Amino acid sequence: MRVISLKTLKDYWRREASAEEELRAWHAEAKNAAWKTPADIKAKYKEASILKARRVVFNICGNKYRLVVRINYQYAVIYIRFVGTHKEYDKIDAETI
C-alpha cells in the first residue's frame, strides 16, 4: 500500500516522541500490506475501528494515540487524516476529517 503521507507521522512523532516507535511500526506494516477490504485490516488489527467513508481508526501505544486514515482499496492508497492523543481525537469527527 502507498501511505500518504509519512511526513504527517514524522511531524507528529517529533512532537510526541513516545509515539514514534509504534507509528514507525504501523507505517512499515501498512506499506507492506495488501488490504483489499476492511476485513483484511481487522484480521491484523482487531482493535481497529472501521468507520463510514472508508475511514479506519487505529489505536497507537495502547490507545494513548489515535490514527485516522482513509483508504482507497482499489488503488491501494492510505491517506493519513489525523494523528493525535485520544483526548484530541474526541474533538474531531473521524468520518469527515
Secondary structure, 3 states (H helix, E strand, C coil): CEEECHHHHHHHHHHCHHHHHHHHHHHHHHHHCCCCCHHHHHHHCCCCEECCCCEEEEEECCCCEEEEEEEECCCCEEEEEEEEEHHHHCCCCCCCC
